[in-house]
Amino acid sequence: MSKIVYPYIANSVPEIKERLLKKIGIESSEDIFKEIPEHLRFKGKMNIPGPYLSEYELKRHVEGLLSKNKSCSDYLNFLGGGTWQHYIPAVVDTIAGRDEFLTAYVGDSFADHGKFQALFETASMIGELVDMDVVNTPTYDWANAIAISCRMAARINGRRKVLLVGTISPGRLAVVDNYCKPDLTVELLKYDSETGLVDLNDLKNKVSEDVSAVYFENPSYLGFVEIQGELISKIVHDIGAEVIVGVDPTSLGVLTPPAQYGADIVCGELQPLGIHMQWGGGLSGFIATRDEKKYVAEYPSLMFGITTTIQEGEYGFGEVYYERTSYASRENGKDFIGTTTALYGIAAGVYMALMGPQGMRDLGIGIMQRSQYAMEILSEIKGVKVPLIKSPCFKEFIVNFDDAGKTVTEINRDLLAQNIFGGKDISCEFPVYGNSSLFCITEIHTKDDIKRLAVALDKVINN
């Protein structure tokens, strides 16, 4: 047992450790890890610095490491591609940081006053946005939500192949492919490189009786709006498969909800709804369907519902159809789901409640107007081609630098020297678009911000 005592960690005191071990019926903390085979254990001494026994010294050390980061607080940011910079009202952090939410955990026996109701309200508002009835508690992220949706569809119809739009984010695709193995086969659909839209002929050729579901995104990873939703849904439904649509919820104040063009399952990312970008974090996904047993029965995650109580006029909130989850059925559950991102779900609920329907509409219009202005002003720069995709876009768009005489890597390096994060390099992800990057514009960008980007790009390329 370690004899090191950290003054700021109460349970590091040896006497308290011994009491804890005795309470759970073991003699040493090593007994906790006895299931790990000896050949997998590291026997040497790790080459790492010794511990900081002062909380102040530890804080200084961590702050020193963090000071090396370059953040969007100090740099003008045009990066997107899955995590986007939006304005987050202060009240979102205030409410999400309350003890009854911040320290709450999954389960009925914890003093997490109001968590179930908060998540019920969040689910209700997401349901309104996507025009669906049932919404789960948050998943890890959008990619995880897609993968779970694919497995749900496979359990519904017993088929073992899913078709995914070819413009999907490579990161999301990797998660889906890994999560669905070995039970499901994942295949990509072709797309029109000029419009970005799904190739309907390829879709018709690939749909068959063994296809469980077809997934497409609207707006897409590359920013364009998929305007063929009804046609895609009809083709898919004609062979008895499920239609899964992925969405960025900030677009739904201006774009038609997926349910209205044939979606059976809708999934997406909550991060744009009041969740801060973090170093690899800040992501949270959702899944929504109609209130039909064949869908509800296949959700692996928790869902919260509302019911009456013995006190007239009061309502209670609790788990719905709990026995279908792995919490209740363990290895016989529909799918595994563990501790995920409920706190982010609460933050998203606060954000949506603050925005309201008109706020979401204003947000969407503002983003589209700014994006259009950015494309127009950037198109005037020698060596820049934009727009590259001939479809309406939302929030993100491709900028091509084939004639700029520099790679995207070089351009972004030079922009960084001017305190600007340039677009996401997609040259390797989508070589069909050449030397290109994906630029992101949201409501945080002012007219002057966009002009500053244009001036900087012109200087980088043409001076």
KANORJO-V194806 format. One record per residue. N is the residue number from 1. RES is the residue in one letter. SS is DSSP state (a for helix, b for strand, c for the rest). OMEGA is omega in whole degrees, -180 to 180 (* if undefined). BURIAL is # if it has 9 or more other ideal C-beta (glycine too) atoms within 8 Angstrom, else .. Layout:
# KANORJO-V194806
n = <N/N>
res = <RES/RES>
ss = <SS/SS>
omega = <OMEGA/OMEGA>
burial = <BURIAL/BURIAL>
This chain:
# KANORJO-V194806
n = <1/2/3/4/5/6/7/8/9/10/11/12/13/14/15/16/17/18/19/20/21/22/23/24/25/26/27/28/29/30/31/32/33/34/35/36/37/38/39/40/41/42/43/44/45/46/47/48/49/50/51/52/53/54/55/56/57/58/59/60/61/62/63/64/65/66/67/68/69/70/71/72/73/74/75/76/77/78/79/80/81/82/83/84/85/86/87/88/89/90/91/92/93/94/95/96/97/98/99/100/101/102/103/104/105/106/107/108/109/110/111/112/113/114/115/116/117/118/119/120/121/122/123/124/125/126/127/128/129/130/131/132/133/134/135/136/137/138/139/140/141/142/143/144/145/146/147/148/149/150/151/152/153/154/155/156/157/158/159/160/161/162/163/164/165/166/167/168/169/170/171/172/173/174/175/176/177/178/179/180/181/182/183/184/185/186/187/188/189/190/191/192/193/194/195/196/197/198/199/200/201/202/203/204/205/206/207/208/209/210/211/212/213/214/215/216/217/218/219/220/221/222/223/224/225/226/227/228/229/230/231/232/233/234/235/236/237/238/239/240/241/242/243/244/245/246/247/248/249/250/251/252/253/254/255/256/257/258/259/260/261/262/263/264/265/266/267/268/269/270/271/272/273/274/275/276/277/278/279/280/281/282/283/284/285/286/287/288/289/290/291/292/293/294/295/296/297/298/299/300/301/302/303/304/305/306/307/308/309/310/311/312/313/314/315/316/317/318/319/320/321/322/323/324/325/326/327/328/329/330/331/332/333/334/335/336/337/338/339/340/341/342/343/344/345/346/347/348/349/350/351/352/353/354/355/356/357/358/359/360/361/362/363/364/365/366/367/368/369/370/371/372/373/374/375/376/377/378/379/380/381/382/383/384/385/386/387/388/389/390/391/392/393/394/395/396/397/398/399/400/401/402/403/404/405/406/407/408/409/410/411/412/413/414/415/416/417/418/419/420/421/422/423/424/425/426/427/428/429/430/431/432/433/434/435/436/437/438/439/440/441/442/443/444/445/446/447/448/449/450/451/452/453/454/455/456/457/458/459/460/461/462/463>
res = <M/S/K/I/V/Y/P/Y/I/A/N/S/V/P/E/I/K/E/R/L/L/K/K/I/G/I/E/S/S/E/D/I/F/K/E/I/P/E/H/L/R/F/K/G/K/M/N/I/P/G/P/Y/L/S/E/Y/E/L/K/R/H/V/E/G/L/L/S/K/N/K/S/C/S/D/Y/L/N/F/L/G/G/G/T/W/Q/H/Y/I/P/A/V/V/D/T/I/A/G/R/D/E/F/L/T/A/Y/V/G/D/S/F/A/D/H/G/K/F/Q/A/L/F/E/T/A/S/M/I/G/E/L/V/D/M/D/V/V/N/T/P/T/Y/D/W/A/N/A/I/A/I/S/C/R/M/A/A/R/I/N/G/R/R/K/V/L/L/V/G/T/I/S/P/G/R/L/A/V/V/D/N/Y/C/K/P/D/L/T/V/E/L/L/K/Y/D/S/E/T/G/L/V/D/L/N/D/L/K/N/K/V/S/E/D/V/S/A/V/Y/F/E/N/P/S/Y/L/G/F/V/E/I/Q/G/E/L/I/S/K/I/V/H/D/I/G/A/E/V/I/V/G/V/D/P/T/S/L/G/V/L/T/P/P/A/Q/Y/G/A/D/I/V/C/G/E/L/Q/P/L/G/I/H/M/Q/W/G/G/G/L/S/G/F/I/A/T/R/D/E/K/K/Y/V/A/E/Y/P/S/L/M/F/G/I/T/T/T/I/Q/E/G/E/Y/G/F/G/E/V/Y/Y/E/R/T/S/Y/A/S/R/E/N/G/K/D/F/I/G/T/T/T/A/L/Y/G/I/A/A/G/V/Y/M/A/L/M/G/P/Q/G/M/R/D/L/G/I/G/I/M/Q/R/S/Q/Y/A/M/E/I/L/S/E/I/K/G/V/K/V/P/L/I/K/S/P/C/F/K/E/F/I/V/N/F/D/D/A/G/K/T/V/T/E/I/N/R/D/L/L/A/Q/N/I/F/G/G/K/D/I/S/C/E/F/P/V/Y/G/N/S/S/L/F/C/I/T/E/I/H/T/K/D/D/I/K/R/L/A/V/A/L/D/K/V/I/N/N>
ss = <c/c/c/c/c/c/c/c/c/a/a/a/c/a/a/a/a/a/a/a/a/a/a/a/c/c/c/c/a/a/a/a/a/c/c/c/c/a/a/a/c/c/c/c/c/c/c/c/c/c/c/c/c/c/a/a/a/a/a/a/a/a/a/a/a/a/c/c/c/c/c/c/c/c/c/b/b/c/c/c/c/c/c/c/c/c/c/c/c/a/a/a/a/a/a/a/c/c/a/a/a/a/c/c/c/c/c/c/c/c/c/c/c/c/a/a/a/a/a/a/a/a/a/a/a/a/a/a/a/a/c/c/c/b/b/c/c/c/b/c/c/a/a/a/a/a/a/a/a/a/a/a/a/a/a/a/a/c/c/c/b/b/b/b/b/c/c/c/c/a/a/a/a/a/a/a/a/a/a/a/c/c/c/c/b/b/b/b/b/c/b/c/c/c/c/c/c/b/c/a/a/a/a/a/a/a/c/c/c/c/b/b/b/b/b/b/b/c/c/c/c/c/c/b/c/c/c/c/a/a/a/a/a/a/a/a/a/a/c/c/c/b/b/b/b/b/b/b/a/a/a/c/c/c/c/c/c/a/a/a/a/c/c/c/b/b/b/b/b/c/c/c/c/c/c/c/c/c/c/c/c/c/c/c/b/b/b/b/b/c/c/c/a/a/a/a/c/c/c/c/c/c/c/b/b/b/b/b/c/c/c/c/c/c/b/b/b/b/b/c/c/a/a/a/c/a/a/a/a/a/a/a/c/c/c/c/c/c/c/c/c/a/a/a/a/a/a/a/a/a/a/a/a/a/a/a/a/a/a/a/a/a/a/a/a/a/a/a/a/a/a/a/a/a/a/a/a/a/c/c/c/c/c/c/b/c/c/c/c/c/c/c/b/c/c/b/b/b/b/b/c/c/c/c/c/c/c/a/a/a/a/a/a/a/a/a/c/c/c/b/b/c/c/b/b/c/c/c/c/c/a/a/a/c/c/b/b/b/b/b/c/c/c/c/c/c/a/a/a/a/a/a/a/a/a/a/a/a/a/a/a/a/c>
omega = <180/179/-179/178/176/-177/-177/176/-172/-174/176/178/-175/-179/179/177/-179/179/179/-180/-180/-178/-178/171/176/-176/-176/177/177/-180/179/-174/-174/179/-180/-179/-178/-175/178/-177/177/-174/-176/178/-177/-178/180/-179/177/-176/171/-178/177/178/-180/179/178/179/179/-180/-180/178/177/177/-178/-178/178/-180/173/-173/179/173/-177/-177/174/-168/174/177/175/174/178/173/-170/179/177/175/-179/179/-176/-177/177/179/-179/-178/180/-179/178/-174/-176/175/-174/-178/-178/179/180/178/-175/-168/-178/-178/-178/-171/173/-176/-178/179/-180/180/175/180/177/180/-179/-179/175/178/177/-179/-175/179/176/-174/-171/179/-178/168/-172/172/-179/-179/180/-179/178/179/177/-177/179/179/178/179/175/-179/-180/178/-180/-174/175/180/-168/177/176/178/-179/179/-176/179/179/175/178/178/178/-180/-179/179/-179/-179/-179/-176/-177/179/-9/-171/-174/175/-179/-179/-178/175/176/178/178/-175/-180/-178/-176/-174/178/176/-175/178/177/177/180/-179/-173/178/-178/-177/179/178/-179/-175/173/-178/170/-175/-179/2/-175/175/-180/172/-176/180/178/-174/-177/-173/-178/180/179/-178/180/180/-178/-179/180/177/173/179/-179/176/178/-180/176/-176/165/-172/179/179/-169/170/-179/180/180/177/-176/-179/-176/172/166/-178/174/178/178/176/-179/-173/179/-173/180/-176/172/-179/-177/168/179/-177/-179/-179/-180/-178/-179/-176/176/176/-180/179/170/180/177/-173/-176/176/-176/-178/-175/174/175/-172/179/173/-178/179/-178/179/177/177/179/178/-178/179/177/180/177/-179/-179/-176/179/174/-171/-173/-180/-175/177/175/-178/-173/-179/-175/178/179/-179/-177/179/172/-179/178/-177/-167/-176/180/177/177/178/178/179/179/177/-179/-179/179/178/-176/-175/-179/-178/178/178/177/179/179/-179/180/-180/179/-179/178/179/179/-180/179/-180/179/-179/-176/178/-179/-179/-177/178/180/-179/175/179/-1/179/178/-176/176/175/-180/177/172/-176/179/-178/173/-177/-178/-179/-177/-176/-179/177/175/176/179/180/179/180/177/-179/176/180/178/177/179/178/169/179/-178/179/-179/179/-177/179/-179/-179/-177/179/-180/173/-177/-170/174/-178/-179/-177/177/177/-179/-180/-177/176/176/180/177/-178/176/179/177/-179/179/-180/179/180/179/-179/-173/-167/178/*>
burial = <./././././././././././#/./././#/#/#/./#/#/./././././././#/./././././././././././././././././././././././././././#/#/././#/./././././././././././././#/#/#/#/#/#/#/#/#/#/#/#/./#/./././#/#/./#/#/./././#/#/#/./#/./././././././#/././#/#/#/#/#/#/#/#/#/#/#/#/#/./#/#/#/#/./#/#/#/#/#/#/#/#/#/#/#/#/#/#/#/#/#/#/#/#/#/./#/#/./#/./#/#/#/#/#/./#/#/#/././#/#/#/#/#/#/./#/#/./././#/./#/#/#/#/./#/./././#/#/#/#/#/#/./#/#/././#/#/./././#/#/#/#/#/#/#/#/#/#/#/#/#/#/#/#/./#/#/././#/#/#/#/#/#/./#/./#/#/#/#/#/#/#/#/#/#/#/#/#/#/#/./#/#/#/./#/#/#/#/#/#/#/#/#/#/#/#/#/#/#/././././././#/#/#/#/#/#/#/#/#/././././#/#/#/#/#/#/#/#/#/#/#/./././././././././././#/#/#/./#/#/./#/#/#/#/#/#/./././#/#/#/./#/././#/#/#/#/#/#/#/#/#/#/#/#/#/#/#/././././#/#/#/#/#/#/#/#/#/#/./#/#/./#/#/#/./#/#/#/./#/./#/#/#/#/#/#/#/./#/./#/#/#/#/#/#/#/#/#/././#/./#/./#/././#/#/./#/#/#/./#/./#/#/#/#/#/#/#/#/././#/././#/./#/#/#/#/#/#/#/#/#/./#/./././#/#/#/#/#/#/./#/#/#/#/#/#/./.>
